[in-house]
Amino acid sequence: MKTIICLIALVASIPVSATTLFVPSQYSTVQAAINAAPAGTANNRTIIYIAPGTYKELITVPQNKPYLCLIGQTSDGTKVTLTYNLNATSPNGSGGTVGTSGSASVRVNAPDFIAKNITFQNASHDDIAQAVAMLTYADRLAFSNCWFFGFQDTLWVANGRQYFVNCHITGDTDFIFGNATALFASCYLNESGVYGFHTAPNTASNTAVGLVFKYCALTGNPNTAIDPTTGTRYSTVTAVANNRTYLGRPWQYATTKPSCTYISCKMGPHIINVGWNPWDSGNTNPSATTRFSEYGSTDLNGNALNLSQRVSWSHILTSTQAARYSTANIFGPASYWGSGYVNWGGTYVAWNPVAALVSVPAH
């Protein structure tokens, strides 16, 4: 898999002004540290360093805590796990259920959040209901060397702009979904079910770019994790079937215009030949309700895929078109993609996520 050039390795040598907190030596839970953390600024971030371990707790980064960073104190992102096990049908204590958004193990509502070297997990078992591991609902969020573990609706990129580099996301149904402009660079997307959907964007029609995957690997491996409480497997699936998983489907296509693009990605045999799904029979004109495209797709060995069986309403980009999807163009300026497109947040700021990640040192 082609590897993008990334400056993250240089972080240790870059001086940064920051307020630092530590879990569990100072605060026994991550949420307690977040509650105690001051709001950061671009020149003085608040960094919470988390020692290796498993932390079972619901976590929210509130809107009034911008520039907060969660950093695992290890180079192995699987050694620091933030987990909870709610799903959409879990009771909310008032006679109802928490719903999809309430199932999120971690929710980020503040802009300019950064996470490195952490696993975000929803430990609800498969085939129950939607169960979100991470819900991102803010602008300018960046994740490096993070793992996202779940089944249905693992990662909800609900709004704003987000950047994921060298991350691992696993699930089986719509496990990357939402309205954000999100770039996934050199990531692993793993389908763990017999059949499913990698993505379900609901991009607003006046947003230029939705979900973009560059130099990623799409694999199909069953989840063999064991529930430490019950000793049972989280999933009953023992094998991922070939030619049964879609690249994506358009969530809320009647009121949005979902956007999803794969560029120079390696795809396992689990990806279905037609590529994309229209969601249901009501989507009678998917060419008008979707923006689905790809370029340079190969198998896992790097051999070019035959895309002749892709649905007629998806698009095979030219090299010139694919080149437009650079990090700089995706995240600003908004005018690059033409007039009429929405700006994220109250005051639009062109954003360099690679520089943001570099500015936060490992500990």
LUMROFI-53649 format. One record per atom (N, C-alpha, C): residue in one letter; atom name; x, y, z. Coordinates in steps of 0.02 Angstrom, whole numbers. Layout:
lodren marke u v w
a CA X Y Z .
...
This chain:
lodren marke u v w
m N 42 -59 0 .
m CA 0 0 0 .
m C 44 62 0 .
k N 28 108 -44 .
k CA 66 169 -48 .
k C 60 207 17 .
t N 113 233 42 .
t CA 113 269 105 .
t C 122 343 93 .
i N 77 384 120 .
i CA 84 455 112 .
i C 139 481 157 .
i N 168 536 137 .
i CA 221 566 177 .
i C 188 601 235 .
c N 210 587 295 .
c CA 180 617 355 .
c C 236 639 402 .
l N 227 695 434 .
l CA 278 723 476 .
l C 270 706 549 .
i N 225 659 564 .
i CA 210 645 634 .
i C 271 620 672 .
a N 316 586 638 .
a CA 376 560 671 .
a C 419 615 701 .
l N 409 677 679 .
l CA 451 731 702 .
l C 426 765 766 .
v N 369 741 793 .
v CA 338 778 847 .
v C 383 787 907 .
a N 425 739 923 .
a CA 464 742 984 .
a C 513 801 983 .
s N 530 824 924 .
s CA 580 877 920 .
s C 551 947 915 .
i N 484 952 915 .
i CA 452 1016 906 .
i C 428 1043 973 .
p N 452 1101 994 .
p CA 430 1128 1058 .
p C 358 1152 1054 .
v N 318 1136 1105 .
v CA 248 1154 1106 .
v C 231 1181 1175 .
s N 194 1235 1176 .
s CA 167 1260 1239 .
s C 102 1224 1252 .
a N 97 1191 1311 .
a CA 38 1151 1324 .
a C 27 1143 1398 .
t N -36 1136 1417 .
t CA -55 1116 1484 .
t C -65 1041 1484 .
t N -33 1006 1530 .
t CA -34 933 1529 .
t C -67 904 1592 .
l N -107 852 1581 .
l CA -139 813 1634 .
l C -125 740 1620 .
f N -131 698 1673 .
f CA -113 628 1666 .
f C -167 583 1696 .
v N -182 529 1660 .
v CA -228 477 1682 .
v C -190 411 1681 .
p N -190 371 1735 .
p CA -229 381 1797 .
p C -190 411 1855 .
s N -129 435 1844 .
s CA -89 457 1900 .
s C -117 520 1934 .
q N -147 565 1894 .
q CA -178 624 1923 .
q C -254 616 1929 .
y N -285 587 1878 .
y CA -358 579 1876 .
y C -372 506 1860 .
s N -418 477 1898 .
s CA -430 405 1891 .
s C -469 388 1828 .
t N -505 436 1799 .
t CA -543 425 1738 .
t C -526 478 1687 .
v N -537 461 1624 .
v CA -526 509 1570 .
v C -575 567 1575 .
q N -638 552 1591 .
q CA -688 605 1596 .
q C -672 654 1652 .
a N -646 629 1707 .
a CA -626 674 1762 .
a C -571 721 1739 .
a N -524 696 1700 .
a CA -471 739 1674 .
a C -499 791 1625 .
i N -546 770 1583 .
i CA -578 817 1536 .
i C -615 872 1575 .
n N -651 852 1627 .
n CA -689 900 1667 .
n C -643 951 1700 .
a N -583 929 1719 .
a CA -536 974 1753 .
a C -494 1015 1704 .
a N -493 995 1642 .
a CA -449 1027 1593 .
a C -473 1097 1575 .
p N -427 1144 1571 .
p CA -446 1210 1546 .
p C -455 1208 1470 .
a N -495 1255 1445 .
a CA -500 1261 1373 .
a C -432 1282 1345 .
g N -413 1250 1290 .
g CA -349 1266 1259 .
g C -355 1320 1206 .
t N -299 1337 1178 .
t CA -296 1384 1122 .
t C -249 1355 1070 .
a N -245 1386 1013 .
a CA -200 1362 961 .
a C -128 1363 983 .
n N -110 1409 1026 .
n CA -41 1415 1050 .
n C -29 1381 1116 .
n N -81 1357 1148 .
n CA -74 1323 1213 .
n C -128 1270 1219 .
r N -115 1213 1190 .
r CA -162 1158 1192 .
r C -164 1127 1261 .
t N -219 1093 1276 .
t CA -224 1053 1337 .
t C -217 979 1317 .
i N -166 947 1345 .
i CA -151 877 1327 .
i C -164 832 1386 .
i N -204 781 1376 .
i CA -215 730 1426 .
i C -179 667 1404 .
y N -127 647 1440 .
y CA -90 587 1426 .
y C -121 529 1464 .
i N -133 474 1428 .
i CA -168 416 1457 .
i C -122 356 1455 .
a N -110 327 1514 .
a CA -66 269 1519 .
a C -100 208 1491 .
p N -62 158 1468 .
p CA -92 96 1442 .
p C -141 66 1492 .
g N -196 40 1466 .
g CA -248 10 1507 .
g C -315 15 1473 .
t N -365 -14 1504 .
t CA -434 -12 1478 .
t C -476 31 1525 .
y N -509 81 1497 .
y CA -549 129 1536 .
y C -621 123 1514 .
k N -663 93 1556 .
k CA -733 83 1540 .
k C -773 142 1567 .
e N -791 187 1523 .
e CA -827 247 1543 .
e C -857 281 1482 .
l N -912 315 1491 .
l CA -939 359 1440 .
l C -900 424 1442 .
i N -880 449 1383 .
i CA -837 508 1380 .
i C -868 559 1333 .
t N -870 622 1356 .
t CA -891 678 1314 .
t C -841 734 1320 .
v N -819 760 1263 .
v CA -779 821 1261 .
v C -827 877 1246 .
p N -842 920 1296 .
p CA -894 971 1286 .
p C -871 1026 1239 .
q N -919 1062 1213 .
q CA -907 1113 1163 .
q C -860 1168 1188 .
n N -859 1180 1254 .
n CA -819 1234 1281 .
n C -747 1213 1298 .
k N -725 1155 1272 .
k CA -656 1132 1284 .
k C -619 1122 1217 .
p N -609 1177 1179 .
p CA -573 1170 1115 .
p C -499 1155 1127 .
y N -466 1132 1075 .
y CA -394 1118 1076 .
y C -375 1068 1130 .
l N -419 1020 1142 .
l CA -403 966 1189 .
l C -372 907 1151 .
c N -323 876 1181 .
c CA -289 819 1150 .
c C -290 760 1198 .
l N -307 700 1172 .
l CA -301 638 1209 .
l C -245 598 1177 .
i N -193 584 1216 .
i CA -134 551 1188 .
i C -118 488 1229 .
g N -119 431 1196 .
g CA -100 369 1229 .
g C -24 366 1238 .
q N -2 346 1297 .
q CA 69 345 1312 .
q C 101 280 1289 .
t N 93 266 1225 .
t CA 121 207 1193 .
t C 118 216 1118 .
s N 162 184 1082 .
s CA 158 187 1009 .
s C 107 138 981 .
d N 83 92 1024 .
d CA 33 41 1004 .
d C -36 65 1024 .
g N -75 86 974 .
g CA -141 113 989 .
g C -190 64 1019 .
t N -175 0 1018 .
t CA -220 -49 1048 .
t C -209 -57 1123 .
k N -159 -25 1150 .
k CA -143 -34 1221 .
k C -179 16 1267 .
v N -210 66 1237 .
v CA -250 114 1275 .
v C -320 112 1247 .
t N -367 85 1285 .
t CA -435 73 1259 .
t C -486 111 1300 .
l N -524 153 1266 .
l CA -581 188 1296 .
l C -644 153 1272 .
t N -683 125 1316 .
t CA -737 80 1295 .
t C -799 89 1338 .
y N -856 75 1307 .
y CA -920 67 1342 .
y C -963 23 1298 .
n N -1022 4 1322 .
n CA -1060 -48 1286 .
n C -1134 -32 1278 .
l N -1152 31 1268 .
l CA -1221 48 1253 .
l C -1237 36 1180 .
n N -1300 21 1165 .
n CA -1324 20 1096 .
n C -1389 59 1093 .
a N -1415 67 1033 .
a CA -1473 111 1023 .
a C -1534 90 1064 .
t N -1538 27 1082 .
t CA -1596 3 1120 .
t C -1584 4 1195 .
s N -1527 26 1218 .
s CA -1513 29 1290 .
s C -1560 79 1323 .
p N -1586 64 1382 .
p CA -1633 110 1416 .
p C -1599 175 1435 .
n N -1637 229 1431 .
n CA -1609 295 1448 .
n C -1627 318 1518 .
g N -1661 275 1556 .
g CA -1679 292 1625 .
g C -1743 332 1631 .
s N -1774 349 1575 .
s CA -1836 388 1576 .
s C -1893 353 1540 .
g N -1885 288 1531 .
g CA -1937 249 1498 .
g C -1926 240 1424 .
g N -1874 272 1396 .
g CA -1859 265 1326 .
g C -1792 232 1316 .
t N -1763 243 1257 .
t CA -1698 214 1241 .
t C -1650 270 1222 .
v N -1585 256 1224 .
v CA -1535 308 1211 .
v C -1531 327 1138 .
g N -1552 282 1092 .
g CA -1547 296 1021 .
g C -1475 291 997 .
t N -1466 302 932 .
t CA -1400 294 903 .
t C -1349 343 932 .
s N -1367 407 936 .
s CA -1319 456 961 .
s C -1303 444 1034 .
g N -1351 422 1073 .
g CA -1340 409 1144 .
g C -1299 347 1157 .
s N -1289 306 1106 .
s CA -1249 245 1115 .
s C -1175 258 1112 .
a N -1154 317 1091 .
a CA -1083 331 1079 .
a C -1041 323 1142 .
s N -989 284 1138 .
s CA -943 277 1195 .
s C -904 342 1207 .
v N -885 375 1152 .
v CA -850 439 1157 .
v C -883 488 1109 .
r N -895 548 1133 .
r CA -924 600 1091 .
r C -881 663 1096 .
v N -863 691 1038 .
v CA -821 751 1036 .
v C -864 808 1008 .
n N -878 858 1050 .
n CA -918 916 1030 .
n C -876 979 1022 .
a N -812 977 1039 .
a CA -769 1036 1037 .
a C -725 1036 975 .
p N -713 1095 946 .
p CA -670 1099 887 .
p C -596 1090 905 .
d N -557 1074 855 .
d CA -484 1070 860 .
d C -461 1016 910 .
f N -497 962 912 .
f CA -480 904 953 .
f C -429 861 916 .
i N -383 831 954 .
i CA -334 784 925 .
i C -330 722 969 .
a N -325 663 937 .
a CA -313 601 973 .
a C -258 562 939 .
k N -215 531 978 .
k CA -162 488 952 .
k C -155 426 996 .
n N -142 370 963 .
n CA -122 308 997 .
n C -175 282 1046 .
i N -238 282 1024 .
i CA -294 262 1067 .
i C -342 218 1029 .
t N -372 169 1064 .
t CA -428 130 1037 .
t C -493 157 1066 .
f N -540 173 1022 .
f CA -607 194 1041 .
f C -654 136 1024 .
q N -687 109 1074 .
q CA -724 47 1065 .
q C -796 53 1091 .
n N -842 23 1053 .
n CA -907 7 1080 .
n C -911 -69 1087 .
a N -916 -92 1149 .
a CA -913 -163 1163 .
a C -981 -197 1164 .
s N -1033 -164 1137 .
s CA -1096 -197 1128 .
s C -1088 -254 1077 .
h N -1120 -310 1089 .
h CA -1112 -367 1043 .
h C -1147 -353 977 .
d N -1131 -392 927 .
d CA -1158 -383 860 .
d C -1231 -404 857 .
d N -1265 -380 804 .
d CA -1334 -400 788 .
d C -1384 -382 844 .
i N -1371 -326 878 .
i CA -1420 -300 927 .
i C -1451 -236 900 .
a N -1409 -186 890 .
a CA -1433 -121 864 .
a C -1372 -78 849 .
q N -1384 -18 826 .
q CA -1330 29 814 .
q C -1291 39 879 .
a N -1225 43 873 .
a CA -1183 50 932 .
a C -1120 88 912 .
v N -1118 153 928 .
v CA -1066 198 904 .
v C -1007 197 952 .
a N -947 191 924 .
a CA -886 196 965 .
a C -864 268 972 .
m N -866 306 917 .
m CA -845 376 918 .
m C -894 418 878 .
l N -919 472 908 .
l CA -963 520 875 .
l C -927 587 873 .
t N -912 611 813 .
t CA -877 675 805 .
t C -927 727 781 .
y N -934 780 820 .
y CA -984 831 803 .
y C -952 900 811 .
a N -896 910 777 .
a CA -862 975 781 .
a C -813 980 722 .
d N -787 1040 713 .
d CA -743 1053 657 .
d C -670 1046 677 .
r N -628 1026 628 .
r CA -555 1023 635 .
r C -534 972 688 .
l N -551 909 676 .
l CA -532 855 721 .
l C -482 810 685 .
a N -430 787 721 .
a CA -378 746 689 .
a C -363 686 733 .
f N -353 628 700 .
f CA -340 565 734 .
f C -281 531 700 .
s N -233 509 740 .
s CA -174 475 714 .
s C -163 411 753 .
n N -151 356 716 .
n CA -137 291 748 .
n C -190 273 799 .
c N -253 282 780 .
c CA -309 265 824 .
c C -347 206 794 .
w N -379 168 839 .
w CA -419 111 820 .
w C -491 124 840 .
f N -538 106 796 .
f CA -609 116 809 .
f C -642 47 801 .
f N -671 23 854 .
f CA -695 -46 855 .
f C -770 -47 870 .
g N -808 -83 828 .
g CA -880 -92 839 .
g C -908 -136 785 .
f N -974 -134 778 .
f CA -1008 -172 725 .
f C -1049 -124 683 .
q N -1113 -114 698 .
q CA -1153 -67 659 .
q C -1140 4 684 .
d N -1124 50 637 .
d CA -1115 121 653 .
d C -1056 134 700 .
t N -999 105 686 .
t CA -941 113 729 .
t C -919 186 735 .
l N -911 220 679 .
l CA -883 288 679 .
l C -932 335 645 .
w N -960 381 684 .
w CA -1008 429 658 .
w C -974 497 653 .
v N -955 515 592 .
v CA -926 581 579 .
v C -984 627 560 .
a N -1013 657 611 .
a CA -1078 689 603 .
a C -1075 758 572 .
n N -1020 793 581 .
n CA -1019 862 558 .
n C -947 887 556 .
g N -936 943 524 .
g CA -870 974 524 .
g C -821 940 477 .
r N -756 954 490 .
r CA -702 925 450 .
r C -659 882 496 .
q N -642 822 471 .
q CA -602 776 511 .
q C -549 742 468 .
y N -494 725 501 .
y CA -437 694 468 .
y C -415 633 507 .
f N -409 577 473 .
f CA -388 514 503 .
f C -327 488 464 .
v N -272 476 499 .
v CA -212 451 466 .
v C -186 390 505 .
n N -169 338 468 .
n CA -143 276 497 .
n C -190 249 551 .
c N -254 251 538 .
c CA -304 226 585 .
c C -334 161 561 .
h N -364 124 607 .
h CA -397 61 592 .
h C -470 67 614 .
i N -516 54 567 .
i CA -587 57 583 .
i C -618 -10 564 .
t N -653 -41 612 .
t CA -684 -106 598 .
t C -758 -104 616 .
g N -798 -140 576 .
g CA -870 -144 588 .
g C -901 -186 533 .
d N -968 -188 532 .
d CA -999 -228 479 .
d C -1055 -193 441 .
t N -1090 -145 470 .
t CA -1144 -111 436 .
t C -1137 -36 443 .
d N -1130 0 387 .
d CA -1125 73 388 .
d C -1075 97 440 .
f N -1017 63 443 .
f CA -975 76 502 .
f C -932 139 497 .
i N -936 175 441 .
i CA -912 244 438 .
i C -968 284 405 .
f N -997 331 441 .
f CA -1057 364 414 .
f C -1062 435 440 .
g N -1100 476 404 .
g CA -1113 544 427 .
g C -1105 597 375 .
n N -1111 660 397 .
n CA -1115 719 355 .
n C -1049 758 352 .
a N -997 734 384 .
a CA -935 771 387 .
a C -898 770 321 .
t N -853 818 313 .
t CA -800 814 263 .
t C -741 780 298 .
a N -729 717 281 .
a CA -680 677 318 .
a C -632 643 270 .
l N -567 652 282 .
l CA -515 620 242 .
l C -483 564 283 .
f N -481 504 255 .
f CA -449 446 285 .
f C -388 431 243 .
a N -329 441 271 .
a CA -266 433 234 .
a C -227 374 262 .
s N -211 326 219 .
s CA -172 267 239 .
s C -203 232 299 .
c N -268 221 295 .
c CA -304 187 349 .
c C -324 117 328 .
y N -342 76 377 .
y CA -369 9 366 .
y C -443 9 384 .
l N -484 -13 336 .
l CA -556 -18 347 .
l C -573 -92 344 .
n N -596 -119 400 .
n CA -606 -191 402 .
n C -680 -209 411 .
e N -706 -245 363 .
e CA -773 -273 366 .
e C -770 -339 405 .
s N -812 -344 458 .
s CA -809 -403 501 .
s C -872 -446 498 .
g N -918 -430 451 .
g CA -979 -468 446 .
g C -982 -509 383 .
v N -1032 -553 378 .
v CA -1042 -594 318 .
v C -1055 -549 258 .
y N -1092 -495 270 .
y CA -1103 -447 216 .
y C -1120 -380 247 .
g N -1105 -325 213 .
g CA -1118 -261 244 .
g C -1102 -202 198 .
f N -1090 -145 230 .
f CA -1079 -82 196 .
f C -1023 -45 232 .
h N -971 -27 194 .
h CA -916 10 226 .
h C -938 79 248 .
t N -978 113 208 .
t CA -995 182 224 .
t C -1069 196 213 .
a N -1093 249 246 .
a CA -1161 274 235 .
a C -1161 349 245 .
p N -1134 387 197 .
p CA -1133 460 204 .
p C -1202 490 195 .
n N -1214 546 228 .
n CA -1274 586 215 .
n C -1254 659 205 .
t N -1205 668 161 .
t CA -1176 733 148 .
t C -1229 783 123 .
a N -1228 843 152 .
a CA -1273 895 129 .
a C -1259 911 56 .
s N -1312 927 19 .
s CA -1303 939 -53 .
s C -1260 999 -68 .
n N -1256 1047 -21 .
n CA -1214 1106 -33 .
n C -1146 1101 3 .
t N -1126 1040 18 .
t CA -1058 1027 43 .
t C -1019 993 -13 .
a N -960 1020 -29 .
a CA -925 997 -89 .
a C -898 926 -83 .
v N -873 908 -23 .
v CA -838 844 -15 .
v C -864 809 47 .
g N -877 744 40 .
g CA -899 704 97 .
g C -843 661 124 .
l N -850 596 118 .
l CA -800 549 142 .
l C -749 535 86 .
v N -684 540 102 .
v CA -632 527 53 .
v C -582 479 84 .
f N -566 426 46 .
f CA -519 375 68 .
f C -461 373 18 .
k N -400 386 42 .
k CA -341 387 -1 .
k C -289 338 26 .
y N -265 295 -19 .
y CA -213 247 -2 .
y C -232 202 57 .
c N -296 184 61 .
c CA -320 142 115 .
c C -323 69 92 .
a N -328 24 141 .
a CA -337 -47 127 .
a C -404 -69 156 .
l N -445 -99 113 .
l CA -511 -123 133 .
l C -507 -199 141 .
t N -510 -223 202 .
t CA -501 -293 217 .
t C -566 -323 242 .
g N -568 -390 244 .
g CA -627 -426 269 .
g C -606 -481 316 .
n N -602 -465 379 .
n CA -581 -514 430 .
n C -631 -516 487 .
p N -654 -575 507 .
p CA -704 -579 561 .
p C -674 -555 627 .
n N -718 -530 669 .
n CA -697 -506 735 .
n C -695 -566 782 .
t N -637 -580 809 .
t CA -629 -638 854 .
t C -622 -618 926 .
a N -635 -554 942 .
a CA -627 -530 1011 .
a C -675 -566 1058 .
i N -652 -576 1119 .
i CA -690 -610 1171 .
i C -712 -559 1223 .
d N -775 -561 1241 .
d CA -801 -518 1295 .
d C -768 -540 1360 .
p N -730 -495 1393 .
p CA -695 -515 1454 .
p C -742 -529 1513 .
t N -803 -504 1509 .
t CA -851 -515 1564 .
t C -886 -582 1558 .
t N -908 -599 1497 .
t CA -947 -660 1488 .
t C -906 -717 1458 .
g N -850 -702 1427 .
g CA -809 -753 1395 .
g C -835 -773 1326 .
t N -886 -739 1301 .
t CA -914 -754 1235 .
t C -885 -707 1182 .
r N -888 -728 1119 .
r CA -865 -686 1065 .
r C -915 -630 1054 .
y N -889 -571 1037 .
y CA -932 -515 1020 .
y C -973 -530 958 .
s N -946 -570 912 .
s CA -979 -584 849 .
s C -985 -659 840 .
t N -1039 -679 805 .
t CA -1048 -750 788 .
t C -1021 -766 718 .
v N -998 -715 683 .
v CA -972 -725 615 .
v C -902 -756 619 .
t N -893 -810 582 .
t CA -828 -843 581 .
t C -791 -833 516 .
a N -824 -805 465 .
a CA -791 -792 401 .
a C -827 -735 366 .
v N -790 -694 331 .
v CA -817 -639 292 .
v C -824 -663 220 .
a N -884 -658 192 .
a CA -897 -686 126 .
a C -869 -641 71 .
n N -847 -672 16 .
n CA -825 -634 -42 .
n C -884 -604 -80 .
n N -871 -546 -111 .
n CA -920 -515 -156 .
n C -987 -501 -122 .
r N -985 -478 -59 .
r CA -1047 -465 -23 .
r C -1049 -398 13 .
t N -994 -361 12 .
t CA -991 -297 49 .
t C -987 -239 0 .
y N -1029 -189 12 .
y CA -1031 -130 -31 .
y C -982 -76 -7 .
l N -958 -36 -55 .
l CA -916 21 -37 .
l C -955 73 1 .
g N -1019 78 -12 .
g CA -1059 126 24 .
g C -1131 127 -1 .
r N -1173 161 38 .
r CA -1242 173 18 .
r C -1263 242 44 .
p N -1312 274 12 .
p CA -1328 344 27 .
p C -1381 350 82 .
w N -1359 367 142 .
w CA -1405 377 198 .
w C -1443 443 187 .
q N -1508 441 198 .
q CA -1552 499 193 .
q C -1547 533 125 .
y N -1544 492 72 .
y CA -1534 517 4 .
y C -1589 563 -19 .
a N -1649 560 11 .
a CA -1704 602 -11 .
a C -1694 675 8 .
t N -1654 689 60 .
t CA -1643 757 82 .
t C -1570 779 80 .
t N -1526 734 61 .
t CA -1454 750 57 .
t C -1428 728 -11 .
k N -1363 736 -22 .
k CA -1331 710 -83 .
k C -1265 678 -63 .
p N -1268 617 -37 .
p CA -1209 585 -8 .
p C -1150 582 -55 .
s N -1090 596 -25 .
s CA -1028 600 -63 .
s C -977 552 -32 .
c N -948 508 -74 .
c CA -896 462 -50 .
c C -849 446 -108 .
t N -783 450 -94 .
t CA -733 441 -146 .
t C -677 397 -120 .
y N -657 348 -161 .
y CA -599 306 -146 .
y C -545 320 -198 .
i N -485 336 -175 .
i CA -430 352 -220 .
i C -369 308 -203 .
s N -348 268 -252 .
s CA -288 225 -245 .
s C -293 181 -183 .
c N -350 148 -176 .
c CA -361 103 -119 .
c C -355 30 -140 .
k N -331 -11 -94 .
k CA -329 -83 -104 .
k C -392 -114 -74 .
m N -424 -159 -112 .
m CA -488 -186 -92 .
m C -486 -261 -92 .
g N -509 -291 -37 .
g CA -511 -363 -31 .
g C -567 -394 -72 .
p N -569 -460 -77 .
p CA -620 -494 -118 .
p C -690 -490 -89 .
h N -696 -464 -28 .
h CA -762 -457 2 .
h C -802 -401 -31 .
i N -769 -354 -66 .
i CA -803 -298 -98 .
i C -843 -324 -158 .
i N -906 -306 -160 .
i CA -951 -330 -212 .
i C -934 -297 -279 .
n N -943 -334 -333 .
n CA -922 -310 -399 .
n C -958 -246 -420 .
v N -1021 -238 -401 .
v CA -1058 -178 -421 .
v C -1037 -117 -381 .
g N -1003 -128 -326 .
g CA -974 -73 -288 .
g C -1021 -39 -239 .
w N -1076 -12 -264 .
w CA -1118 33 -224 .
w C -1190 8 -221 .
n N -1224 28 -167 .
n CA -1294 9 -156 .
n C -1337 72 -153 .
p N -1397 73 -183 .
p CA -1439 134 -183 .
p C -1477 146 -118 .
w N -1472 103 -71 .
w CA -1505 102 -5 .
w C -1570 63 -8 .
d N -1617 83 -51 .
d CA -1680 45 -56 .
d C -1712 59 -124 .
s N -1768 26 -137 .
s CA -1801 32 -202 .
s C -1831 101 -214 .
g N -1838 140 -160 .
g CA -1864 208 -168 .
g C -1816 256 -202 .
n N -1752 238 -203 .
n CA -1703 280 -237 .
n C -1701 262 -311 .
t N -1749 289 -347 .
t CA -1759 268 -417 .
t C -1711 304 -465 .
n N -1679 356 -442 .
n CA -1632 393 -485 .
n C -1568 407 -447 .
p N -1530 356 -429 .
p CA -1471 366 -387 .
p C -1417 411 -418 .
s N -1417 418 -484 .
s CA -1367 463 -514 .
s C -1379 536 -493 .
a N -1442 551 -475 .
a CA -1459 619 -453 .
a C -1455 628 -378 .
t N -1451 573 -341 .
t CA -1453 578 -268 .
t C -1387 559 -235 .
t N -1337 539 -275 .
t CA -1273 518 -246 .
t C -1215 550 -282 .
r N -1158 551 -247 .
r CA -1093 571 -277 .
r C -1042 519 -255 .
f N -1042 462 -289 .
f CA -998 406 -272 .
f C -947 396 -327 .
s N -883 391 -309 .
s CA -831 386 -360 .
s C -770 350 -333 .
e N -727 330 -380 .
e CA -664 297 -361 .
e C -613 307 -416 .
y N -550 295 -397 .
y CA -495 301 -444 .
y C -439 254 -422 .
g N -411 218 -469 .
g CA -351 178 -456 .
g C -361 122 -407 .
s N -420 92 -405 .
s CA -433 37 -357 .
s C -396 -26 -379 .
t N -367 -60 -330 .
t CA -330 -122 -344 .
t C -352 -176 -295 .
d N -330 -238 -308 .
d CA -340 -290 -258 .
d C -286 -281 -204 .
l N -287 -325 -154 .
l CA -241 -317 -99 .
l C -168 -327 -118 .
n N -156 -357 -177 .
n CA -88 -367 -202 .
n C -65 -311 -248 .
g N -109 -261 -258 .
g CA -90 -205 -300 .
g C -107 -211 -373 .
n N -144 -263 -392 .
n CA -165 -272 -461 .
n C -228 -232 -475 .
a N -230 -198 -531 .
a CA -288 -156 -548 .
a C -351 -198 -551 .
l N -404 -171 -521 .
l CA -469 -206 -522 .
l C -505 -191 -587 .
n N -545 -240 -609 .
n CA -589 -229 -666 .
n C -653 -198 -639 .
l N -665 -135 -656 .
l CA -722 -98 -628 .
l C -781 -96 -676 .
s N -781 -139 -727 .
s CA -833 -137 -778 .
s C -902 -154 -750 .
q N -905 -189 -693 .
q CA -970 -208 -665 .
q C -995 -157 -613 .
r N -960 -104 -602 .
r CA -984 -53 -555 .
r C -1050 -25 -580 .
v N -1093 -3 -534 .
v CA -1158 25 -553 .
v C -1148 85 -599 .
s N -1194 94 -645 .
s CA -1186 146 -697 .
s C -1188 216 -668 .
w N -1217 223 -607 .
w CA -1223 290 -578 .
w C -1164 309 -533 .
s N -1114 267 -529 .
s CA -1052 287 -495 .
s C -1003 315 -547 .
h N -949 344 -524 .
h CA -903 379 -569 .
h C -832 352 -561 .
i N -799 340 -617 .
i CA -729 323 -617 .
i C -691 386 -635 .
l N -652 412 -587 .
l CA -618 476 -597 .
l C -559 469 -644 .
t N -543 524 -677 .
t CA -481 528 -714 .
t C -425 546 -665 .
s N -363 540 -687 .
s CA -307 558 -644 .
s C -309 632 -626 .
t N -331 673 -672 .
t CA -336 745 -658 .
t C -389 759 -605 .
q N -446 725 -611 .
q CA -498 734 -560 .
q C -476 708 -492 .
a N -443 651 -491 .
a CA -420 623 -428 .
a C -369 669 -394 .
a N -328 702 -433 .
a CA -276 745 -404 .
a C -306 805 -368 .
r N -368 822 -383 .
r CA -400 879 -350 .
r C -411 865 -275 .
y N -413 800 -257 .
y CA -428 782 -188 .
y C -365 781 -145 .
s N -330 836 -145 .
s CA -272 844 -100 .
s C -297 865 -32 .
t N -255 857 18 .
t CA -274 877 86 .
t C -290 951 88 .
a N -250 992 55 .
a CA -261 1064 56 .
a C -327 1083 23 .
n N -344 1050 -32 .
n CA -407 1066 -66 .
n C -468 1042 -28 .
i N -462 984 4 .
i CA -519 956 41 .
i C -538 1000 100 .
f N -487 1027 135 .
f CA -500 1063 197 .
f C -497 1139 190 .
g N -489 1164 130 .
g CA -492 1236 121 .
g C -443 1258 67 .
p N -457 1314 35 .
p CA -516 1356 46 .
p C -579 1326 15 .
a N -636 1344 44 .
a CA -699 1316 19 .
a C -712 1337 -53 .
s N -687 1395 -72 .
s CA -701 1422 -139 .
s C -670 1379 -193 .
y N -622 1334 -176 .
y CA -590 1294 -227 .
y C -640 1251 -265 .
w N -691 1227 -230 .
w CA -739 1182 -261 .
w C -797 1219 -294 .
g N -795 1285 -295 .
g CA -848 1323 -328 .
g C -894 1357 -279 .
s N -934 1402 -304 .
s CA -980 1440 -262 .
s C -1039 1397 -241 .
g N -1072 1417 -188 .
g CA -1133 1383 -165 .
g C -1121 1330 -113 .
y N -1058 1317 -95 .
y CA -1044 1266 -46 .
y C -1040 1295 24 .
v N -1064 1258 72 .
v CA -1067 1281 141 .
v C -998 1283 172 .
n N -987 1330 218 .
n CA -926 1333 258 .
n C -940 1301 325 .
w N -889 1266 353 .
w CA -898 1235 418 .
w C -888 1286 473 .
g N -934 1287 521 .
g CA -926 1330 579 .
g C -946 1401 565 .
g N -942 1444 617 .
g CA -962 1513 611 .
g C -914 1552 567 .
t N -850 1547 579 .
t CA -800 1581 539 .
t C -756 1528 507 .
y N -757 1526 442 .
y CA -719 1474 407 .
y C -644 1487 412 .
v N -607 1435 430 .
v CA -535 1439 434 .
v C -506 1381 393 .
a N -466 1397 343 .
a CA -431 1344 307 .
a C -387 1308 356 .
w N -383 1241 350 .
w CA -355 1200 403 .
w C -302 1153 375 .
n N -245 1148 411 .
n CA -192 1101 393 .
n C -188 1048 449 .
p N -221 991 441 .
p CA -223 941 495 .
p C -155 908 508 .
v N -113 902 456 .
v CA -48 871 466 .
v C -6 915 513 .
a N -7 980 502 .
a CA 29 1026 546 .
a C 1 1023 617 .
a N -65 1017 623 .
a CA -95 1013 690 .
a C -71 951 727 .
l N -68 895 693 .
l CA -44 833 725 .
l C 29 838 745 .
v N 69 869 702 .
v CA 140 876 717 .
v C 151 918 778 .
s N 106 966 791 .
s CA 116 1012 846 .
s C 106 980 915 .
v N 79 919 917 .
v CA 65 888 981 .
v C 114 831 993 .
p N 157 837 1044 .
p CA 209 787 1054 .
p C 183 724 1088 .
a N 214 668 1072 .
a CA 203 607 1111 .
a C 240 616 1178 .
h N 221 576 1227 .
h CA 253 584 1293 .
h C 293 523 1311 .
